[in-house]
Amino acid sequence: MSDTRQSLADLGAITQGVEPAVAAGGDTAAAPVQVQPSAPLREQQIDKQGRAYATGRRKDAVARVWLKPGTGKITVNGRDQEVYFARPTLRLVINQPFGVAERDGQYDVIATVKGGGLSGQAGAVKHGIAQALSRYEPALRSAVKSAGFLTRDSRVVERKKYGRAKARRSFQFSKR
């Protein structure tokens, strides 16, 4: 029974960050263990101008995104986000990664987008911002990833097949 209590005391000491040193006489003297702070698994990826770069994709749209500390200004293809994405829902989509990471208004974003429509482009910019945010601050990666912003949405429009009106719809049947 005393061995069980001894091991429980050792376990309690270990969980508190102190490693027990058991002497030959059964005396437990606590010696501090040097615990290294948990460093992020990835390192910061920044270019010479202090920006993080990432590519975001959604449907047929591809966005190249540069992220740097600033006042929260988002520029898409040389225009402000209010001008380029006129619909408020699209601007809401773009700002989602900052809301999850609690970094609203702390970063400037410069993005160039090609291909697709406005909705796909907004999704591509969101994906690129999330990737760049996790590269600039690797500690935020788990929060952004758990929200699902680092995963590329692979859904694309299904191609049209021959002998069909659309991808799956048949031509209208006529009996006579």
MARDO-616377 format. One line per 10 residues: number of its first residue (from 1); their letters; for each residue y, z, x of N, C-alpha, C. Coordinates in Angstrom, 3 decimals. Layout:
<atoms>
NUM) A) Y,Z,X,Y,Z,X,Y,Z,X | ... .
</atoms>
This chain:
<atoms>
1) MSDTRQSLAD) -1.207,0.000,0.829,0.000,0.000,0.000,1.260,0.000,0.865 | 1.196,0.713,2.000,2.364,0.750,2.875,2.610,-0.612,3.519 | 1.514,-1.401,3.761,1.686,-2.738,4.307,2.423,-3.633,3.319 | 2.117,-3.466,2.027,2.771,-4.255,0.995,4.251,-3.911,0.933 | 4.552,-2.622,0.981,5.954,-2.209,0.949,6.671,-2.702,2.200 | 6.000,-2.656,3.317,6.600,-3.113,4.569,6.930,-4.605,4.490 | 6.002,-5.408,3.949,6.236,-6.843,3.863,7.313,-7.152,2.828 | 7.384,-6.380,1.757,8.447,-6.572,0.772,9.810,-6.251,1.370 | 9.863,-5.207,2.191,11.127,-4.864,2.858,11.520,-5.979,3.826 | 10.512,-6.517,4.543,10.795,-7.628,5.449,11.320,-8.825,4.666 .
11) LGAITQGVEP) 10.692,-9.104,3.526,11.112,-10.234,2.695,12.540,-10.038,2.191 | 12.865,-8.826,1.788,14.224,-8.533,1.340,15.237,-8.719,2.451 | 14.852,-8.330,3.666,15.752,-8.494,4.803,15.952,-9.968,5.138 | 14.880,-10.746,5.007,14.981,-12.171,5.310,15.882,-12.878,4.310 | 15.759,-12.541,3.025,16.567,-13.209,2.010,18.038,-12.846,2.137 | 18.332,-11.726,2.773,19.724,-11.351,2.976,20.287,-11.942,4.253 | 19.470,-12.741,4.981,19.968,-13.391,6.189,19.746,-12.575,7.440 | 18.931,-11.530,7.360,18.661,-10.688,8.518,17.164,-10.766,8.787 | 16.793,-11.083,10.023,15.378,-11.176,10.361,14.898,-9.824,10.857 | 13.822,-9.299,10.275,13.342,-7.981,10.706,12.601,-8.077,12.036 .
21) AVAAGGDTAA) 12.869,-7.125,12.904,12.152,-7.037,14.178,11.256,-5.811,14.089 | 9.977,-6.056,13.987,9.030,-4.956,13.824,8.585,-4.502,15.212 | 8.849,-3.255,15.513,8.449,-2.706,16.808,6.977,-2.300,16.753 | 6.419,-1.903,17.886,5.003,-1.552,17.954,4.721,-0.304,17.143 | 5.668,0.572,16.988,5.467,1.811,16.245,5.678,1.644,14.757 | 5.933,0.423,14.265,6.125,0.208,12.834,7.569,0.376,12.418 | 8.490,0.550,13.359,9.908,0.726,13.057,10.531,-0.644,12.769 | 11.275,-0.732,11.695,11.923,-2.007,11.360,13.398,-1.912,11.699 | 13.798,-2.655,12.696,15.203,-2.726,13.084,15.699,-4.121,12.708 | 16.802,-4.168,12.002,17.314,-5.453,11.527,18.174,-6.095,12.604 .
31) APVQVQPSAP) 17.803,-7.308,12.997,18.580,-8.070,13.969,19.207,-9.249,13.234 | 20.503,-9.493,13.397,21.142,-10.592,12.671,20.636,-11.950,13.159 | 20.446,-12.838,12.216,20.018,-14.197,12.522,21.225,-15.099,12.404 | 21.362,-16.014,13.349,22.475,-16.939,13.285,22.131,-18.037,12.287 | 22.808,-18.014,11.157,22.576,-19.000,10.118,23.647,-20.070,10.246 | 23.217,-21.315,10.458,24.172,-22.399,10.576,24.616,-22.829,9.184 | 25.911,-23.104,9.014,26.364,-23.559,7.700,25.709,-24.899,7.373 | 25.379,-25.055,6.104,24.691,-26.285,5.700,25.661,-27.464,5.780 | 25.433,-28.307,6.760,26.266,-29.491,6.956,25.783,-30.586,6.017 | 26.672,-31.462,5.586,26.224,-32.554,4.727,25.220,-33.427,5.469 .
41) LREQQIDKQG) 24.253,-33.957,4.719,23.202,-34.748,5.330,23.739,-36.051,5.914 | 24.787,-36.565,5.329,25.374,-37.815,5.807,26.709,-37.517,6.471 | 27.151,-38.437,7.298,28.444,-38.251,7.946,29.473,-39.177,7.313 | 30.723,-38.828,7.526,31.839,-39.560,6.937,31.941,-40.954,7.558 | 32.119,-41.968,6.701,32.239,-43.343,7.177,33.648,-43.841,6.886 | 34.477,-43.872,7.926,35.886,-44.236,7.769,36.223,-45.309,8.800 | 37.082,-46.279,8.412,37.511,-47.307,9.355,38.720,-46.817,10.163 | 39.311,-47.699,10.963,40.406,-47.318,11.859,41.668,-46.927,11.105 | 41.843,-47.443,9.886,43.022,-47.099,9.080,42.814,-45.834,8.253 | 41.677,-45.168,8.393,41.411,-43.945,7.633,40.951,-44.207,6.215 .
51) RAYATGRRKD) 40.328,-45.372,5.977,39.867,-45.732,4.638,38.344,-45.767,4.609 | 37.806,-45.511,3.427,36.369,-45.675,3.207,36.182,-46.966,2.412 | 35.208,-47.788,2.836,34.960,-49.074,2.181,33.613,-49.043,1.483 | 33.551,-49.691,0.323,32.281,-49.829,-0.393,32.333,-51.062,-1.274 | 31.143,-51.549,-1.626,31.019,-52.687,-2.520,30.378,-52.210,-3.809 | 30.966,-52.591,-4.943,30.410,-52.236,-6.242,30.012,-53.490,-6.995 | 28.919,-53.406,-7.761,28.454,-54.568,-8.520,28.104,-54.164,-9.942 | 28.354,-55.092,-10.873,27.978,-54.900,-12.268,27.937,-56.272,-12.919 | 26.844,-56.615,-13.577,26.634,-57.943,-14.159,26.873,-59.008,-13.098 | 27.823,-59.913,-13.286,28.118,-60.929,-12.279,29.344,-60.585,-11.446 .
61) AVARVWLKPG) 29.916,-59.419,-11.642,31.141,-59.030,-10.945,30.811,-58.292,-9.648 | 31.599,-58.585,-8.622,31.468,-57.912,-7.326,32.845,-57.387,-6.940 | 32.916,-56.094,-6.632,34.189,-55.467,-6.271,34.111,-54.928,-4.848 | 35.127,-55.247,-4.049,35.277,-54.647,-2.719,36.348,-53.570,-2.853 | 36.010,-52.338,-2.469,36.883,-51.194,-2.741,37.194,-50.462,-1.442 | 38.483,-50.189,-1.213,38.945,-49.355,-0.106,39.580,-48.117,-0.696 | 39.205,-46.952,-0.171,39.671,-45.665,-0.689,40.336,-44.905,0.444 | 41.542,-44.371,0.181,42.231,-43.570,1.182,43.010,-42.467,0.478 | 43.305,-41.366,1.165,44.074,-40.288,0.534,45.451,-40.781,0.115 | 45.893,-40.339,-1.047,47.195,-40.779,-1.540,47.572,-40.072,-2.820 .
71) TGKITVNGRD) 48.266,-40.824,-3.684,48.828,-40.239,-4.905,48.070,-40.625,-6.166 | 46.998,-41.394,-6.045,46.227,-41.780,-7.221,46.529,-43.177,-7.720 | 47.177,-44.004,-6.909,47.515,-45.366,-7.316,46.293,-46.267,-7.147 | 45.960,-47.016,-8.195,44.822,-47.932,-8.157,45.349,-49.353,-8.300 | 45.067,-50.193,-7.294,45.506,-51.577,-7.289,44.277,-52.477,-7.334 | 44.248,-53.400,-8.299,43.128,-54.324,-8.457,43.668,-55.746,-8.327 | 43.158,-56.497,-7.363,43.583,-57.875,-7.088,45.103,-57.994,-6.959 | 45.723,-57.038,-6.288,47.161,-57.074,-6.046,48.013,-56.620,-7.211 | 47.388,-56.243,-8.321,48.145,-55.773,-9.484,47.766,-54.334,-9.802 | 48.665,-53.643,-10.488,48.394,-52.271,-10.886,47.272,-52.255,-11.922 .
81) QEVYFARPTL) 46.548,-51.132,-12.007,45.412,-51.078,-12.926,45.838,-51.216,-14.393 | 47.052,-50.765,-14.759,47.505,-50.894,-16.140,47.733,-52.353,-16.514 | 48.112,-53.164,-15.522,48.353,-54.583,-15.773,47.038,-55.358,-15.793 | 46.167,-55.091,-14.810,44.930,-55.859,-14.699,43.945,-55.484,-15.801 | 43.743,-54.180,-16.009,42.865,-53.698,-17.077,43.748,-53.159,-18.194 | 44.100,-54.033,-19.131,45.038,-53.654,-20.189,44.417,-52.666,-21.174 | 43.103,-52.782,-21.403,42.442,-51.867,-22.354,42.297,-50.471,-21.750 | 42.665,-49.439,-22.503,42.571,-48.068,-21.978,41.126,-47.656,-21.668 | 40.154,-48.212,-22.399,38.760,-47.845,-22.149,38.316,-48.300,-20.762 | 38.804,-49.449,-20.319,38.442,-49.937,-18.994,39.057,-49.068,-17.904 .
91) RLVINQPFGV) 40.295,-48.615,-18.126,40.922,-47.709,-17.150,40.197,-46.366,-17.130 | 39.703,-45.931,-18.287,38.938,-44.694,-18.367,37.645,-44.812,-17.559 | 36.991,-45.979,-17.654,35.757,-46.227,-16.901,36.019,-46.142,-15.407 | 37.123,-46.728,-14.955,37.442,-46.749,-13.525,37.694,-45.338,-12.986 | 38.310,-44.480,-13.776,38.667,-43.142,-13.299,37.553,-42.115,-13.455 | 36.401,-42.495,-14.011,35.306,-41.542,-14.212,34.826,-40.872,-12.919 | 34.627,-41.600,-11.811,34.153,-40.913,-10.596,35.105,-39.824,-10.098 | 36.404,-40.044,-10.242,37.375,-39.032,-9.825,37.300,-37.803,-10.726 | 37.064,-38.002,-12.013,36.948,-36.882,-12.945,35.728,-36.026,-12.652 | 34.604,-36.671,-12.348,33.385,-35.928,-12.043,33.534,-35.152,-10.736 .
101) AERDGQYDVI) 34.184,-35.764,-9.750,34.364,-35.125,-8.446,35.576,-34.196,-8.413 | 36.327,-34.131,-9.501,37.539,-33.305,-9.603,38.547,-33.668,-8.510 | 38.775,-34.975,-8.363,39.716,-35.481,-7.359,40.752,-36.401,-8.004 | 41.164,-36.092,-9.218,42.140,-36.927,-9.917,43.467,-36.931,-9.167 | 44.001,-38.129,-8.911,45.298,-38.270,-8.275,45.333,-37.935,-6.804 | 44.187,-37.871,-6.131,44.179,-37.516,-4.710,43.908,-38.708,-3.807 | 43.451,-39.826,-4.375,43.102,-40.991,-3.568,43.763,-42.248,-4.109 | 44.169,-43.119,-3.199,44.639,-44.460,-3.555,43.466,-45.418,-3.423 | 43.393,-46.376,-4.338,42.303,-47.342,-4.345,42.891,-48.745,-4.295 | 42.364,-49.552,-3.383,42.695,-50.973,-3.342,41.391,-51.718,-3.556 .
111) ATVKGGGLSG) 41.341,-52.561,-4.598,40.103,-53.258,-4.931,40.374,-54.742,-5.131 | 39.417,-55.553,-4.706,39.427,-56.976,-5.027,38.139,-57.265,-5.785 | 38.277,-57.934,-6.928,37.130,-58.180,-7.802,37.006,-59.669,-8.053 | 35.753,-60.162,-8.035,35.478,-61.556,-8.348,34.294,-61.622,-9.288 | 34.319,-62.630,-10.161,33.174,-62.903,-11.026,33.129,-62.034,-12.262 | 32.390,-62.524,-13.267,32.190,-61.750,-14.484,33.422,-61.663,-15.349 | 33.327,-60.822,-16.362,34.449,-60.574,-17.265,35.102,-59.246,-16.934 | 36.057,-58.857,-17.748,36.807,-57.625,-17.473,35.926,-56.386,-17.529 | 35.001,-56.329,-18.484,34.130,-55.161,-18.608,33.222,-55.027,-17.393 | 32.641,-56.142,-16.963,31.804,-56.104,-15.772,32.597,-55.774,-14.526 .
121) QAGAVKHGIA) 33.819,-56.274,-14.454,34.662,-55.979,-13.302,35.033,-54.503,-13.257 | 35.307,-53.907,-14.415,35.617,-52.476,-14.455,34.406,-51.659,-14.003 | 33.217,-52.046,-14.440,32.005,-51.359,-13.997,31.765,-51.516,-12.507 | 32.087,-52.700,-11.969,31.935,-52.929,-10.532,32.914,-52.081,-9.731 | 34.141,-51.971,-10.208,35.136,-51.141,-9.514,34.716,-49.672,-9.573 | 34.182,-49.227,-10.711,33.698,-47.846,-10.836,32.578,-47.581,-9.836 | 31.640,-48.501,-9.737,30.533,-48.357,-8.790,31.053,-48.315,-7.357 | 32.021,-49.180,-7.037,32.588,-49.199,-5.697,33.360,-47.930,-5.369 | 34.111,-47.407,-6.338,34.866,-46.166,-6.114,33.903,-45.010,-5.861 | 32.831,-44.946,-6.638,31.859,-43.871,-6.458,31.206,-43.950,-5.082 .
131) QALSRYEPAL) 30.851,-45.164,-4.644,30.242,-45.334,-3.324,31.235,-44.932,-2.225 | 32.476,-45.400,-2.340,33.484,-45.099,-1.321,33.817,-43.607,-1.293 | 33.839,-42.968,-2.456,34.119,-41.532,-2.529,33.028,-40.737,-1.825 | 31.777,-41.148,-2.004,30.686,-40.444,-1.338,30.679,-40.718,0.168 | 31.259,-41.824,0.598,31.358,-42.101,2.032,32.526,-41.361,2.659 | 33.614,-41.170,1.891,34.771,-40.452,2.428,34.510,-38.950,2.456 | 33.918,-38.431,1.375,33.561,-37.014,1.290,32.079,-36.901,0.988 | 31.216,-36.836,2.003,29.770,-36.786,1.759,29.318,-35.590,0.930 | 30.107,-34.518,0.891,29.737,-33.346,0.093,29.775,-33.651,-1.407 | 30.543,-34.674,-1.801,30.647,-35.027,-3.226,29.502,-35.920,-3.691 .
141) RSAVKSAGFL) 28.661,-36.351,-2.777,27.608,-37.309,-3.126,26.693,-36.794,-4.234 | 26.299,-35.523,-4.170,25.367,-34.994,-5.173,25.999,-34.972,-6.559 | 27.279,-34.622,-6.648,27.947,-34.586,-7.953,28.086,-35.988,-8.537 | 28.458,-36.956,-7.689,28.635,-38.330,-8.162,27.283,-38.963,-8.500 | 26.275,-38.641,-7.715,24.945,-39.204,-7.946,24.324,-38.641,-9.215 | 24.504,-37.342,-9.463,23.925,-36.743,-10.669,24.574,-37.298,-11.932 | 25.815,-37.766,-11.817,26.462,-38.409,-12.965,25.984,-39.843,-13.155 | 25.264,-40.380,-12.159,24.697,-41.716,-12.277,25.621,-42.836,-11.847 | 26.662,-42.526,-11.077,27.638,-43.545,-10.693,27.253,-44.302,-9.429 | 26.304,-43.783,-8.655,25.901,-44.470,-7.430,24.817,-45.517,-7.690 .
151) TRDSRVVERK) 24.201,-45.456,-8.849,23.144,-46.411,-9.181,23.767,-47.676,-9.743 | 23.373,-48.818,-9.194,23.884,-50.093,-9.692,23.227,-50.378,-11.023 | 24.027,-50.676,-12.025,23.506,-51.018,-13.345,22.962,-52.444,-13.266 | 21.647,-52.582,-13.271,21.021,-53.877,-12.988,20.900,-54.770,-14.214 | 21.397,-54.332,-15.357,21.275,-55.162,-16.560,22.193,-56.371,-16.474 | 21.605,-57.545,-16.626,22.369,-58.790,-16.616,21.965,-59.608,-17.824 | 22.737,-60.638,-18.125,22.454,-61.490,-19.276,21.196,-62.303,-18.994 | 20.307,-62.327,-19.967,19.066,-63.087,-19.824,19.358,-64.574,-19.930 | 18.678,-65.370,-19.111,18.968,-66.805,-19.086,18.426,-67.491,-20.330 | 19.034,-68.628,-20.660,18.592,-69.422,-21.796,17.343,-70.190,-21.409 .
161) KYGRAKARRS) 16.359,-70.229,-22.331,15.131,-70.974,-22.093,15.168,-72.307,-22.837 | 14.453,-73.289,-22.299,14.377,-74.592,-22.962,13.563,-74.445,-24.246 | 13.923,-75.257,-25.244,13.240,-75.173,-26.535,13.705,-74.012,-27.387 | 14.720,-73.321,-26.952,15.265,-72.184,-27.691,16.763,-72.385,-27.878 | 17.308,-71.760,-28.940,18.737,-71.877,-29.190,19.535,-71.021,-28.185 | 18.998,-69.830,-27.900,19.606,-68.932,-26.905,18.485,-68.437,-26.007 | 18.592,-67.233,-25.476,17.552,-66.736,-24.576,16.233,-66.542,-25.320 | 16.310,-66.006,-26.556,15.084,-65.748,-27.315,15.104,-66.340,-28.719 | 16.277,-66.651,-29.232,16.390,-67.132,-30.603,15.867,-68.554,-30.701 | 15.024,-68.786,-31.723,14.505,-70.132,-31.960,15.489,-70.931,-32.796 .
171) FQFSKR) 15.310,-72.249,-32.768,16.100,-73.081,-33.662,15.677,-72.805,-35.094 | 16.568,-73.082,-36.052,16.247,-72.805,-37.452,15.132,-73.728,-37.914 | 14.158,-73.142,-38.578,13.006,-73.901,-39.053,13.383,-74.656,-40.344 | 12.959,-75.914,-40.410,13.211,-76.707,-41.622,11.881,-77.279,-42.094 | 11.498,-76.892,-43.302,10.207,-77.361,-43.813,10.290,-78.837,-44.198 | 11.428,-79.276,-44.726,11.587,-80.687,-45.114,12.792,-81.312,-44.469 .
</atoms>
